[in-house]
Amino acid sequence: MNDFFTPIRWRQDTLQLLDQTRLPVEETWLDCETPEQVADAIRCLAVRGAPAIGVAAAYGLVLGSDRFDEVSKLLGTSP
């Protein structure tokens, strides 16, 4: 039996976030396939706590990384 629980999980190129606005009444997961969806989840407080927000934001970068062919474009800087 696995007693490990996490409010964030990665499944088949999709970030799944536990919607903390629905707790403790129900367990609802949000499927995020774009960085915009991750940002919306953070804004609406579905993700709470600085560590969880940081991890979710990092995954948001991963979801959006295919949009950039160079690190400088991702960071908005010139080489």
C-alpha positions in Angstrom: 0.0 0.0 0.0 1.3 3.4 -1.0 0.7 6.1 1.7 2.4 8.8 -0.5 0.1 11.7 -1.6 0.9 14.7 -3.7 -1.4 17.5 -4.9 0.6 17.6 -8.2 1.1 14.8 -10.6 2.4 14.4 -14.2 0.5 12.0 -16.4 1.0 11.6 -20.2 2.2 15.2 -20.9 -0.5 16.6 -18.7 -0.1 18.3 -15.4 -2.8 17.3 -12.9 -3.4 19.6 -10.0 -5.6 18.9 -7.0 -8.2 21.7 -6.9 -7.7 22.9 -3.3 -10.8 25.2 -3.6 -12.9 22.0 -3.6 -11.4 20.5 -0.4 -12.5 19.0 2.0 -15.9 18.4 0.3 -14.6 16.6 -2.8 -11.4 15.6 -4.5 -11.2 17.2 -7.9 -8.2 17.2 -10.3 -7.6 19.9 -12.9 -5.9 18.7 -16.1 -3.5 21.4 -17.4 -2.1 21.0 -20.9 -0.9 24.6 -21.4 1.0 27.1 -19.3 -2.0 29.4 -19.4 -4.1 26.7 -17.7 -1.5 26.4 -15.0 -1.4 30.1 -14.5 -5.2 30.2 -14.2 -5.1 27.4 -11.6 -2.6 29.4 -9.5 -4.6 32.7 -9.9 -7.8 31.1 -8.8 -6.1 29.5 -5.7 -6.6 25.9 -6.9 -2.9 25.6 -6.1 -1.9 27.0 -2.6 1.3 27.4 -0.7 4.6 28.7 -2.0 6.3 25.4 -2.7 3.3 24.0 -4.6 3.0 27.2 -6.6 6.7 27.1 -7.5 6.5 23.5 -8.6 3.3 24.1 -10.6 4.9 27.1 -12.3 8.0 25.1 -13.2 5.8 22.5 -14.8 4.0 25.3 -16.6 7.3 26.2 -18.2 7.8 22.6 -19.3 4.3 22.7 -20.9 5.2 25.8 -22.8 8.8 24.9 -23.7 7.9 23.5 -27.1 6.9 27.1 -28.1 10.6 28.2 -27.9 13.5 27.0 -30.0 16.1 29.0 -28.1 16.5 29.8 -24.4 16.9 33.5 -25.2 13.4 33.6 -26.7 12.0 31.8 -23.6 13.7 34.3 -21.3 12.9 37.3 -23.5 16.6 38.3 -23.7 18.9 38.6 -26.7 22.0 36.4 -26.9 
